[in-house]
């Protein structure tokens, strides 16, 4: 008979919690996949470095959503079969399909939030230099971060590969169960909090700077530069609103569970961790809603994509964005 863990009840494995995971994962994956699709389909959007970076963030959130969806389905099957609490090795747990996705996507999504803020910081403090950048700048930023995250995966896999092959992890396999290094698991948890927190903090400096741009646009006489400044302001304010949602539904809940509870003994309860996970997973959904509501050219791109059509310069101009002659 297979060994089983002594703990036979986990809040995150409750039927309601699993249904929430599956539902959230499906919504996150579909909404963010739509953003990636319209950016890749519409040549006008592909020419903008801002949208390349936002597309990168959306792609990582597609992976997070896919991980939630797959983990919810697979863990439900394990519970139904009565094998969820059977012990397996950490190496087996590392290769659980949802853990492969989470090990890749969790730090990736957190760092992408920070990358978006760094990009906005560069844009508002050195706009003329930023305007000289083309779409390849966005692709390079995303590629460098991809390599960095790949190094994470390689490190976690190497550590776990050389661990003892003894059954110590439950088959339902949370991400931490699949890596044989507490310091690495702690690092990932810290990144989930610190990277989004820094992205929010940077926006205080961005907001202060963008106010100067609002006034400065009136003094710009060259039409092309003026339109670029207006586009920069529009996109930066949009991401600033998203940053507020990040602070409320992601940073504050994680700060409470990872800092206030263990350090200061703040009140807690059995389902707190699942509530916090549910809250943090809502952040990508809110970000997509803000992006669609605020960015008119994105909405135009969606409508035309369903018809199989490309955005035209007339649509682009009416959206008060950068004209087609501008290089991004």
N, C-alpha and C positions, 0 to 999 in steps of 0.2 A: 504494500500500500504506500502511496506517495506521501511524503512529508507535507504538512500544511502549517501555515502560520497560526500562532496562538490567537491572533487578533482576527475575529470573524465578522467585524462590523466596521465599515469605513464610511463616513458621511458622503464622500464624493462618489461612492458606489451605490447610493440609494437610487431607486428607479427614477424619482423626480430629477435628481441631479444628472443622471445619465441622459434623460430626455432633454434637459436644458442644454447639455453639452452638444448633443446631436443637432438640436435646433439652431443654437448659436453658431456652431461650426458651419452648418449649411448656409445660413444667412451671410456670415462673414465671407465664406468662399465665393458665393455667387456675386455679392455686391462688389467685392474687390476684383474679382475676375472680370466683371463688366468694365471697371475702370482701366484695367490693364489692356483689355481688348480694344477699347475706343482709342486709347493713346497709341497703341501699335497700328491700328487700322488707319487713323486719320494722319495723313502726312503733315498737316499743319501743326498738330500737337506734337508729333515726333520731332519737329524742328526746334521745340522749346526745351531747353535744359531743365527748366522747372518741372515740366511734366514728365520728363525722363526720371527724375528723382522721385516724384510722387508716384509714378508707375512702379518704381522699385519698392517703395513702401507698401503699395497695394499688393504687389506680388508676394512679399513676405507675409502679409496678412492673409492672403489666399492659403498659404501653407499652414499658418496657424489654424485657420478655419478647417482645413482638411484634416489636420491632426486631431482637433476636437471631435469632428464628425467620425473619423475612423476609430478613435479611442472609445467613444461612446457606444458605437455599434459592437466593437470587438469585446469590450468589457461586459456588455450585456449578454453576449453569447457565452462568455466564460462563466458568468454567474448562472445562466440557465443550465449549462452543462455541469455545474458544481465544481469547476476547476479553477475558479478565480483565486482561491487562497492556497493552491498547491505551490510549493516552493520550487523555484528554478534557479539556475545560476545567473549571476549578473551579466555574463556575456550573452546568454539567451535573452535576457531582459533588454539589453542594449539593442538587440536586433528586432525587438517588437516593432512592427510597422509604424505605430503611432509615435514611438520613442525616437525612431530615426527622423521623423518629420519634426517633432518638438525639439530635438537636439540641434537641428539645423535652424528652425524658424524662430524659436523663442529669443535667443540672443540677437539674431538677425533683425527681427522686428524692433527690438529695443534700441539697437544701435542706429537703425534707419530713422527713428524718431529724432535722435540726436543729430544725425546727418542732415535732416531737413532743416533743423534750426541753425546749424552751422552754415548751411547754404544761404539761408535768409540773412544771417549776420553778415556774411561776405557781401551779399547783394546790396544791403542798405548802407554799409560803411564804405564800400568801394564800388559804387554803381557803374562808373565808366569802365572800370576794369572788368566788372561782371558782364557788362553788355558786349564786351569783346569775345566772351566765351561762346562756343558753339554747343550743339547738342552732344558732341563727343565728350565735353566736360562732364555732363551728367552720367554718361555711360562709363567713363573712367572712374568716377566716384563710386558708382554702384559695383563695378568690377573689383576695385580694391577692397571694398568691404566684403564682397563675396569670397575673395581669397582669404581674408582674415577669419571669416566664419568657418571656412573649410578647414583652417588650421585648428579651430576649436574642435570640430568633429574628429579630426585625425588624432588630436591629443586625447580626447575622451575615449576613442576607440582603442588607442594604444594602451592606455592605462588599464582599461577593462580587459583587454585581450590577455595581459600578463597577470591578471588576478587569479586567485584560486578558483577552480571550477567546482565549487560546492553550492548546493541549493540553499540560498539564503534570501532570495527575493520572491515575493508573491507574484503569481502569474498575471495579475491585473497590471502590474508594472507601471508605477509612476516613473517619471523621468529620472529622479534621484536613485531609484532602485537599479538602474542600468549602468551606472558609472561608479567604479570602485575607488572613489576619492572624495571624501567629505569636503575638502577645500575647493574642489572644482564645482561641486553642487552648490556650495555657499557662494562661490563667485557668480554663478549663473543667477542665483536669487538676488544678489546685490545688483547685478547689471539690470535685471528686470525693474529695479527701483531707481537706481542712480542715473542710468542713461535717459529715461523719460523725465526724471526730475531736472537734470541739467538742461534738457531741451526746453522745459518750461522756464527755468531761470534765465536762459539766454534770451527768451522772448521779452523779458523786461527791458533789456538793453535794445533789442530790436524795435520794440514799441516806442521807446524814447527817441530813437533815431528816425523812425518813419514819420514822426510828427514834423521833423525838419524838412523831409522830402515833400510833405503835403504843401508846405509854404514855398519850398524851393521850386516846385513845378511851375508856379506862376511866373517865375523869372527866367524860365528857359525859352529861348526864342526859336531854336531849331526844332521843327515839328516832329521829326523822327525821334529825337531824344526825349521830347516831352511825352510822346506816346509811350515810350519805353518806361519812363518814370511812373506814368499812370498805371501801366500794367504791373510794374514792380510793386506799387502800393497796393493794388487790388489783390494780387496773389499773396502778398505778405500779410495783409489784414485777414484774408481767408484762413491762412495757416495759423494766425494768432488766435482766431476763434476756436479752431481745432485744438490749439494748445490749452485753452481754458478747459475744454472737455477732458483732455489728457490729465490735467491737474486734479479735476474733481473725481473722475471715475477710475483713474489708474493710480496716480501718485499718492493721493491721500489715503485710499484704502490699503495700499501696499505699505505705506509708511506706518500705518496703525498696526498691521499684523507683523511686520518684520522688525519694527523698532520699538514702538510704544508698548506692545504686549510683552515681549521678552525682557526689555530693559527696565521699564517702569511699572510693569505688572498691571497694565491697563485691562479692564474687563474683557473677557472673551467667552465664547460658547462653542459647542461642538460643531455647528454648521458655519462658523465664521469664515473658515478657509474657503469653503465653496462659494459663499456669498461674495467674497472678495474676488475670487476667480471669475465669477459671473460678471461682476462689475468691470473688471479690467478688460474682459473680452468684449464689452460693449464699446470700448474706445474706438476701435476701427470702424464700427458701424456709424457712430456719431461723426467721425472724420469724413466718411464718404458722403453723408447727408449734407454736411457743411460745404464740402467741395462742390457738390452738384448744385446746391442752392445758390452759391456765391459766384461760381464760374460759368458765365453764360456760354462761352465757346465750348465748354465741356458738354453742356446740355445740347447745343447745336450738333456737336459731334455724335452724340448718342442718336439723335433723331435721324441724322443722315446715314449713320452706320446701318441702322435697321433697314434702310432703303438701298443699301449697297452703294452709297454715294460718298464722294469726298467733299470736304469743306472747301468752299470757294472763297476767293479774296473778298467778295462783297459781304459774305457772312462774317468773315474774320474781322473786317473793318467795323461793322455795326456792333461787334462785341466789345468795342473799345479796348482792343488788345493790340499787340504789336503787328504792324502791317507786314505783308508778305516779303517786302524787300529787305526787312531787317534780318540780320544774322543772329541766330541763337544757338 
